[in-house]
Amino acid sequence: MKMKKLSNTGLPLSERGYGKLLSDLRKLWETGKANAQRAVTRQLLKTYWEIGGRIAEEKLTSNAGYEKAVMERLADDMRTDMTTLYRCVQFHETYKFVPESESLSWSHYRVLLTVKDSKERDFYTKEAERKHWTRDQLLKAVQGDSFGEGKKEGKSKKLPRPTGATYVFKAIVLEVVDGDTLVVDVDCGFEIKKKERIRLAGIDCPDIVTDEGKEAAEYVRNQLARVPFIMVRTTKVDINGRFLGHVFYSLDDTMDKDDIYTDGRYLNQELLDKGLARPYL
């Protein structure tokens, strides 16, 4: 096949000239795609941040489940999920301005939002940018506690044990989702029961897909399978629509529910003490 004449002189483009043309076009193509992706990422981050700010303006309260009801309706009408909306609010509350990053996407920031300590979060942000971590690499670093928070048994942080009788419920465990998340049937009184997801407050277990996460979940399953019920002290709803809670139980079947709450085993603290979770305050 005869080569089409492309040069100004009317002569066929040489192999060397064609190679340079191809190289230049590839660079332009890749640079353009990268710039477009960065622009899309920046706009998405700005959108999520603004959505979180707009929801925060309403100052929704979690009393009587009002906040959750509104978020459920918003998620349904916007054809998204409550988790995304809660994360948008947390994103706006965590960052005073929309983050400016050349390499971090929304999936990266979703991981960073799980890091409560600002110094620790800044550390992971800089490391992720410097080392060009993927979302999974960042998650592994956070779960591996690269910042230096000890997870060895005997060096765990002591959680303040809750007191007071408000928002304390008897519940039956229906499912152990992972080391720090339970599905329970809550006894609300007056023969009213409600199925809820409880996220253990103050701690964070490794992802269930990891060996460490499976170990934590197995420990919780084994312990709670031995008891007829647990006591739960709830606080607020987290970014995933789960109630944050402190869980108490007893292997002594002679203890009543009030004694279990005040003197029973404190599951949140046990997971820290055994190195199956890290503090998440």
N, C-alpha and C positions, 0 to 999 in steps of 0.2 A: 504494500500500500504506500502510495506516495505521500511524504510528509507535507502538511500544509505550511505554506510560507507565512511566518509570523513577524519577522523582523522588518524594521523600517527600510532596510536595504533591499528587501525582496528576496534575500537569500534564506534558505531553510535554517531554522533555529538549530544551533549546534547542540550536541549532547551536553556539553558543559553549560551552555546557556539555558537549556531546558532544565538541567539539574538545579541551577540557581533560581530559576523561576518557580519550580516546584517547591524548593526550600522556603522561598520568601512567602509563597501562598500558604504553605502549611503553618508558618509562624504567625501570619496574619489571622488564619483560621483559628488556631489554638488560643492566641491572645484574645481574639474577639469573643470566643466562647467563654474563656475564663473571666473576662471583664463582665460579660453578660450574666454569668452565674453569680459573681460577686454582687452585681447590682440587684439581682433577684433576692439574694440572701439578705442584703441590707434592707431591702424593702419589706421582706417578710418579718425581719426582726422589728422594724419600725411599726409594722401593722400589729404584731402580737403585743408589743409594748403599749401601743395606743389603746388596743382593746382592753388590756388589763387596767389601764388608767381610767378608762370610761366606766368599767364595772366598779372599780374602787370608789368612784365618785358617789355611788349610791349608798355607800356605807352599809351594806347588807349585814344583817345580824344572823347568827346561827341559832338564836333562840327559837325553840319550837320547830326547828327544821326549816325556818323561813328561807335562809340563805340557800340551802340545798334545793328547795322547791323552785326558787327563782332560777337557779343555775341549771336545773334539769329542764325547765321550760325554754330557757335561752338556747341550751344545747340542741334541743329538739327543733326549735324554730330556725336555728342557724345551720342545721344539719351537720353538727360537729359533735364532740363529746364533752362531758363535764371536765374531764381531766385536762383537756387543752385550755378550757376557760379558766380553771383554777391556776394552771401554770402561767397563763397570761397575767393574771393578777399578781402572782408571786414574782414574775419577771419585772413588772412595773415597780413593785415594792422593793425589790432587791437592787435594781439599777436605777440611779437617779436620772440618767440619760440613756438613750439607746446606745448599746455598746458598739464601738467602732473596731472591727476586726477584719483582717484580710482573709482569714482562714477558718474562723469558727462559725458554724451554722447553728440553726435552731436546735438540732439534735445534740450539739455540744452543750448549749446553754441549758437544755433540759437536765443534763447530767450535773452541770455546775450548780443548778438550783438546789440540788440535794445536799450541797455543802453549806452548812449554816454559818460557819466561822468565816468572816470576810478575808482574813489573812490567808487562811487555807484555800479559799476560793480563788484569791488572786494568784496564789502559787500555782494552782492547777491551770488557771487561764494562761499564764505566761509559759508554762511548760508545754501546754498543748499547742500554743502558737509557735514557740521556738522549735519544737520537734515535729510539727505538722502532724499531730496525732489525729487519727480517725476518732469517731465517736466511741467505738468499742475500745480503743486503746486508752482513751481518757477514762472511760468507765472502769477499766481494769486497774488503772493507776489509783483512782479514788477508792475503789473497793480494797485494793492492796495497801491503802493507807501510806502512800509514798511521802506524804507530808510529815509523817513521823509520829502519828498518834498511836500509842502502844495498844496492842490487842491481846497481849499475853495474859494468861490467867494469873491473878494476883496483882495485876496493875490496872484493873478496870476502874472506871469512874463510878462513884457512888451517886445514884439517883436519889433525889429527895422523895421519900415515900409519901404519897398523897394522904391527906387527912380530911375529915369533914364528910358528912353523910349525903351531900347533894351530888346528883348525877352518878350515883352508885347503883348498879343493876346486877341482878342475878342473870346468868345466861348459860345456854347450852351450846357447846361447840359443834357446829355442823361440818366445818371444813377447815383444814390448815392449808392456806394457799401457799405460804412460804414461811420463813422463820419469823417474820414480823407482821404477818397479816392473817387474820382469822375471819371466817364467816360464822356468825353466831345468831342464835335465836334469843333475843333479849326479852326478859320478862319486865314489861313496863308497869305492871300492877293492874288491878281491876280486870284480871284475866285477859289483858291485852298483850300480845306478843308481836315482836317485829324483827324481821331478818335484817341484819346489818353487817357491814364489813368493818372490822376494827383493825386499825394500824397501831402497833405498839409504840407508845410515845417515848421519846428520849433515846431511841436506839435505831440502828440501821443494820440489818443482816445482809450478807452478800447476795447477789442475784441467784435465783433458784437454779439457773442453768449451770452454775459453778459447783465444784465439789464441796466448797465451804458452805454455799447456800443450801445444798441438799442436806448437809450434815446438820445445819441449824434447824431446817424444817423437820427433819426426822426426830431431833431431840424434842421439839415442841409436840409433835404428834404422839410420841411415846409417853410423854408426861401427861398430856391432857386426855389421852385415851383411858387413863386410869382413874379419872374423876367424873362424877355424875354432872357437875356443873362448875362454873367459874364465877368470880365476881369481877365486874368491870367498872372502872371509874373513867368516864369519858370526859374529854375537854372540849375540843372543837373539831371541825371538819377540815381535812387536809386538802391538798391540791388535786387529789384523785377522788374526792368525794367520800372518803372514808373517815369515820370518827377516830380521832386519836384517843388512845385509851391505855390505862394501866390495868394489867391483868393479875389476879390473885387466885390461888387455888390451894388445895390441901390434899395430901395423900392419907390424911387421918380422917376417916369417915365419921368421927364423933364430933368434929367441929361444925358449928352452924355457920350460916352465911355471914353474920356480923363478925364472928371471930376470924373467919377466913380473910375478910377485908382488912382487919386490923393486925392480925398476927400470922396469917398464912404465907405461903411462898409467893414471892413477887417475881413473876415470870420475866418482866423486862430486865430486872437486875440480874437474874440468873443467867440470862443469855450474855450479858456483859461479863460477868464473873468467869464464865466458861470459855471466853474468847470467841463466842459464836456471833457476836455483834460488836459494833463500835458505837460510841456515843453519837447522838444526832440531836443536838439541842438547839 
